[in-house]
């Protein structure tokens, strides 16, 4: 199967560089064309997203102070945003520099880190690394706040190379980890001071910055990946960002995230060139991928398995169910993903295969059941007959199946499965909208569309 | 990275299982069968007579595997009381010998491990000291894959348990022959011919339906099964759409089949011990429920994490070890009361131990050798292997291993499953007399 038409390519682009699409959103992007769509996705600053900001601002609890609000705020952004690629990149960095609130403890630190990922999503990679190395959540999660001259802690230095820049065992040695750990010593987080009332209210203090404490910094001579001297954190990060292996490691990850499972060396060369030509600009690396032929190749099409967050929030977005976002937390949890709580510093499954187990397939079906229930609380479940009327899908069983497939799985059902769904609706000749509404099969066909194998693929 | 590109590395060839399932789908009638009617009733689990197929495999030995992810500090788990090197390397972290739980030979359990100490006293536990492998890797993810695959060179293949299951697969095997408690399949269980259901709990292992509409619910589930079975089965469709579609379809279909089996064939189970209310203890309770359901389960895999104690280790590791020790202790108390403790062996592993010398953050960095524990059915109790020296270490200041972890695997494979370990592990390893 191939992506032949511009419509199919834009649908594919919106599944990968966005979070799926509603009918009206698809229409907007189709009007822009493929190139116009890519440009718009890559320049979020040119798109007004005040409606999403208002939704987040309207939360009754403070995301910096409350764990559920922290999650809901991001879920709302993903379901509602007009800047879908910005949230995609924020999610990419959240996974790349994976920190868990279970270890970090403070929603304030996690929201500050999330703000950082969003603000620097398309920026320079070396600047991102520096910001992350001094980010309070990261300093807690990988212990760099405890890394001192008298007794270095290697945790951050190791993952900086293994997970953030070079890849496991690539170029560096155990000795480089120890030397980098020494260069990264001495940093402390500073916090706002709290009033007595705030202390009593158990406010999570906001970080105000970081400071280098000279007595804790190891100012001795170090040798790291071929450079020697009184190295500090900037020297380590500049050195790592300047290595082609870093460009390849991060480039390969982005190729897999957006496009194909196995980028070739030639493809990696292209993103590496974009990385160095643009002074480490991630926007240009991503542009290289989204405008490549491979992005729309047979190999790219539907190989990638959606994460639970993509699956749940993407369908809420397609179905226009911003008001049901509150239920997303328990659903993605049952599918084994909670934002801000990745399983470890390596982040979540990259190919998506790790998301799929029998328990999580049942959880995905049960999410579909939950949002398509008959007579559920208003705003929490889809009103299937109303949705179909809005989409103009009332005429025949075939029209309903094709129309829902176009909205939810990018069309392209094979004939036999199309027929299976038509049969479920009572068959082409016997179909009657009012009768199907009474029997609950309009909800049922929506349920089945969300349970189809294709529904799990981006 | 763990679990990356996992299934792309292995052929998906489990069609024989699917074929049996299609027969089930097409044989279904217009009226909901008993198991579906039961699901309408608040998802309660129906009690059904065990089928002859499941009965045929009852009585088989069960292996429970507990993975303690993150790298458990072995030196503070089994404490070398007479080792001065231990005390001088760990001014902050060294355990007070007075409070430890002495075993024998100058070794003692961490003071929180009362549940495991009881199993030791009951002579139901073997402790294998200094377990590791040549040229140890200190990356969590690489090291885990080495333990999962039992290979230090190619860690992209199937798991050692998956290969064991492939080797011993039988056409009458239950769909629940191997079960993974959790939400993600560990590489240890990757297999070619055996489907491994994953469950977080038995009550949650259902497809929800609306009891007010039994006929529509039944048609929905039938259609669900058809939509998923089709892609899993049809090679032309697979070629056209690629491996991911076949993979999700197959898993979706197997989820459907295994929930049907669980709900129609599970024997009722009532815990005869009080399990603590934490995820790990509850996972062991689910394991006990599965075993006592008599579905022909031979392997149950459980994962717990958090052992990466770079800082705050005293309190952090104590909490973890106590949780593990209490969960295992409760599990065996339950099994003993059910008269099943001798059927079930449990093996506990972690991807590496930690550095001998503590760091400046009240923790320890990644290290090498660490003990393994084998509990329960058939085990010959006591110590195996030698406690590594804390002073004659490798160039990183890490322990030198004294027993290869594959010797433990080989002993389990040969002594509990009666299979030639070379067939599973690819080469032969010295076995230990772990099981009578």
Contacts between the chains, C-beta under 8 A, distances in Angstrom:
chain1	res1	chain2	res2	distance
A	1	B	240	5.5
A	1	B	241	6.1
A	142	B	310	7.8
A	143	B	310	4.8
A	143	B	311	5.0
A	143	B	361	5.7
A	143	B	363	7.4
A	146	B	310	7.9
A	146	B	311	5.3
A	146	B	360	6.9
A	146	B	361	3.6
A	147	B	360	7.8
A	147	B	361	7.4
A	148	B	360	5.4
A	150	B	360	5.6
A	151	B	358	8.0
A	151	B	359	5.3
A	151	B	360	2.2
A	151	B	361	7.2
A	152	B	359	7.1
A	152	B	360	7.0
A	153	B	310	5.9
A	153	B	311	7.0
A	153	B	359	5.1
A	153	B	360	6.5
A	153	B	361	4.8
A	153	B	363	7.3
A	153	B	365	7.1
A	154	B	310	7.9
A	154	B	359	7.6
A	154	B	365	4.9
A	154	B	366	7.7
A	155	B	308	8.0
A	155	B	310	4.3
A	155	B	311	8.0
A	155	B	365	7.0
A	158	B	138	7.8
A	158	B	139	7.8
A	158	B	366	7.5
A	162	B	139	5.8
A	163	B	1	7.9
A	168	B	1	7.8
A	168	B	139	5.2
A	168	B	141	6.8
A	168	B	142	5.8
A	169	B	137	8.0
A	169	B	139	7.1
A	169	B	142	7.4
A	174	B	138	7.1
A	174	B	396	6.1
A	261	B	5	6.5
A	261	B	8	6.2
A	301	B	242	7.7
A	302	B	241	6.3
A	302	B	242	6.6
A	302	B	244	6.5
A	302	B	245	6.6
A	303	B	242	5.4
A	303	B	243	7.5
A	303	B	244	5.0
A	304	B	244	7.0
A	305	B	244	5.6
A	305	B	247	7.7
A	305	B	248	6.4
A	334	B	200	7.6
A	334	B	204	7.2
A	335	B	183	7.6
A	336	B	183	3.7
A	336	B	184	5.9
A	343	B	184	7.9
A	343	B	305	7.3
A	344	B	69	7.9
A	344	B	70	7.7
A	344	B	140	7.1
A	344	B	305	7.3
A	344	B	308	7.7
A	346	B	1	5.3
A	346	B	2	6.4
A	346	B	140	7.5
A	346	B	141	5.7
A	347	B	1	8.0
A	349	B	3	5.1
A	349	B	4	7.1
A	349	B	6	8.0
A	349	B	184	7.6
A	350	B	1	6.1
A	350	B	4	4.8
A	350	B	5	7.4
A	351	B	3	7.9
A	351	B	4	5.7
A	351	B	5	4.6
A	351	B	6	6.6
A	351	B	7	7.7
A	351	B	8	6.6
A	352	B	244	7.4
A	353	B	3	6.8
A	353	B	5	7.2
A	353	B	6	4.5
A	353	B	7	4.5
A	353	B	8	7.4
A	353	B	244	7.9
A	353	B	247	6.6
A	354	B	2	7.8
A	354	B	3	3.8
A	354	B	4	7.8
A	354	B	6	6.4
A	354	B	184	5.6
A	354	B	185	7.7
A	355	B	184	7.8
A	356	B	247	6.5
A	356	B	248	5.6
A	356	B	251	5.0
A	357	B	180	7.2
A	357	B	183	6.3
A	357	B	184	6.1
A	357	B	185	5.1
A	357	B	197	7.9
A	357	B	198	3.6
A	357	B	251	6.8
A	358	B	197	4.5
A	358	B	198	5.3
A	358	B	199	7.2
A	358	B	205	8.0
A	358	B	251	6.0
A	358	B	254	5.7
A	358	B	255	3.7
A	358	B	258	5.8
A	358	B	259	7.9
A	359	B	182	7.9
A	359	B	183	5.6
A	359	B	197	7.6
A	359	B	198	4.6
A	359	B	199	5.0
A	359	B	200	5.4
A	359	B	204	7.4
A	359	B	205	6.6
A	359	B	255	7.5
A	360	B	183	5.9
A	360	B	184	8.0
A	360	B	198	7.4
A	361	B	248	7.4
A	361	B	251	5.3
A	361	B	252	4.7
A	361	B	255	4.2
A	362	B	204	7.7
A	362	B	205	6.4
A	362	B	206	6.8
A	362	B	207	6.0
A	362	B	255	5.1
A	362	B	259	6.5
A	363	B	204	7.8
A	365	B	207	5.6
A	365	B	208	7.6
A	365	B	224	6.8
A	365	B	252	7.7
A	365	B	255	7.9
A	366	B	206	7.7
A	366	B	207	7.0
A	366	B	208	4.7
A	369	B	207	7.7
A	369	B	208	4.4
A	369	B	209	7.2
A	369	B	210	8.0
A	370	B	208	7.4
A	373	B	210	6.9
A	374	B	210	6.6
A	374	B	212	7.9
A	374	B	213	7.8
A	414	B	237	6.2
A	414	B	240	8.0
A	416	B	230	6.3
A	417	B	227	5.7
A	417	B	230	6.2
A	417	B	231	8.0
A	420	B	223	6.1
A	420	B	226	5.5
A	420	B	227	6.1
A	420	B	230	7.6
A	421	B	223	7.3
A	421	B	227	7.8
A	423	B	223	8.0
A	424	B	219	6.3
A	424	B	220	7.6
A	424	B	223	4.9
A	439	B	213	8.0
A	439	B	216	6.4
A	440	B	210	7.6
A	440	B	213	5.5
A	440	B	216	5.3
A	441	B	216	6.5
A	444	B	216	5.9
A	444	B	219	7.6
A	444	B	220	5.3
A	447	B	220	6.3
A	448	B	220	6.6
A	448	B	223	5.6
A	448	B	224	6.6
A	448	B	227	6.7
A	451	B	224	5.4
A	451	B	227	7.1
A	451	B	228	7.9
A	451	B	252	7.5
A	452	B	227	5.4
A	453	B	227	6.7
A	453	B	228	6.0
A	453	B	231	5.0
A	453	B	245	5.4
A	453	B	248	5.0
A	453	B	249	4.2
A	453	B	252	6.3
A	454	B	245	7.0
A	456	B	248	4.5
A	457	B	244	5.7
A	457	B	245	6.4
A	457	B	248	7.0
